[in-house]
Amino acid sequence: MEKSNGIALVVEGGAMRGVFSTGVLDAFLTNKFNPFDLYIGVSAGATNIASFLAEMYQRNLKVYTDYSTGSDFINWRKFISGGNLVDLDWLWRVTIKEMRLDLEKIFNPEKEFYIGVTSIDTGQAVYLKPERSNLEEMLKASSAIPVLYRNHIKIKNISYVDGGLADPIPVLEAYRRKARNILVLRSRPYSYTMKQGPSNYWQKLFLKGSPKLVETFSRRAQNYQEAIDFMRNPPEGIGIVEINPPENFPVKRLTKDISILKQGYCCGYEAGIRIMEQWPHVER
């Protein structure tokens, strides 16, 4: 049953830029701050929520700075030779073996956790409720950025890719699920506006067998702006708090410089401390 008047946590993706929301959520963990009833994340945002729910402090910081910065994960040479630029298969295999999420803690019956993915068949956003048996595959599907990762993930015989493609900031989904106070963790500065690319030539080339995904790419900037407009002009009675990285945030989608990633994490941690101090005053 959907909860009414609940508090939702929504976390945007953004590949390596997700280190910011990792910092925010680690600040929450160290202060035992978790007033949320509903959690919705896409791509890196979904994996960051999972680590938060598992109460694994700095687990994802280690993923970003130790595992994701080596040539096993991001490798242009592999990509040019026909492989994946971003090797999710390797990353999931090694992190499950060496630092697996605490599944028992994640599946708290009082918490609603949804992972946003994009259907290859329809190009539409789908919000999957994970189970112990498929959580890790759902997280992988939500992070499977087309072109950068050439495969797609099947869950119950349906193929999915990156959740941030169809719904980059799933704040409207939180509203549809009856949340009345929503905290949104962003991976872009407040002033950022997504621009539609001048051509979808590369999408058509790499996704020639998935025409619906090409259509979704063409609508992505519009969907992004709709989410921003909703956040900043919510309906009456809906409280939305948006936490953004600073305007000069140095982390990019594929940043591999460990010092820059740690700087991005610290920015997020400090932002998390600030929002906890303000929280009683920002709820509506």
HELIX and SHEET records of a PDB file:
HELIX    1   1 ALA A   15  GLY A   18  5                                   4    
HELIX    2   2 VAL A   19  THR A   30  1                                  12    
HELIX    3   3 ALA A   44  LEU A   53  1                                  10    
HELIX    4   4 ARG A   59  LYS A   62  1                                   4    
HELIX    5   5 VAL A   63  TYR A   67  3                                   5    
HELIX    6   6 TRP A   76  ILE A   80  1                                   5    
HELIX    7   7 LEU A   88  MET A   99  1                                  12    
HELIX    8   8 LEU A  103  ILE A  106  1                                   4    
HELIX    9   9 LEU A  135  SER A  142  1                                   8    
HELIX   10  10 GLY A  163  ALA A  166  1                                   4    
HELIX   11  11 VAL A  171  ARG A  176  1                                   6    
HELIX   12  12 TYR A  201  PHE A  206  1                                   6    
HELIX   13  13 PRO A  211  ARG A  232  1                                  22    
HELIX   14  14 ILE A  258  VAL A  282  1                                  25    
SHEET    1   A 6 ALA A 125  LEU A 128  0                                        
SHEET    2   A 6 GLU A 112  SER A 119 -1                                        
SHEET    3   A 6 LEU A  38  VAL A  42  1                                        
SHEET    4   A 6 GLY A   6  VAL A  11  1                                        
SHEET    5   A 6 ALA A 179  LEU A 185  1                                        
SHEET    6   A 6 GLY A 239  ILE A 243  1                                        
SHEET    1   B 4 ALA A 125  LEU A 128  0                                        
SHEET    2   B 4 GLU A 112  SER A 119 -1                                        
SHEET    3   B 4 ILE A 158  ASP A 162 -1                                        
SHEET    4   B 4 ILE A 153  ILE A 155 -1                                        
END                                                                             
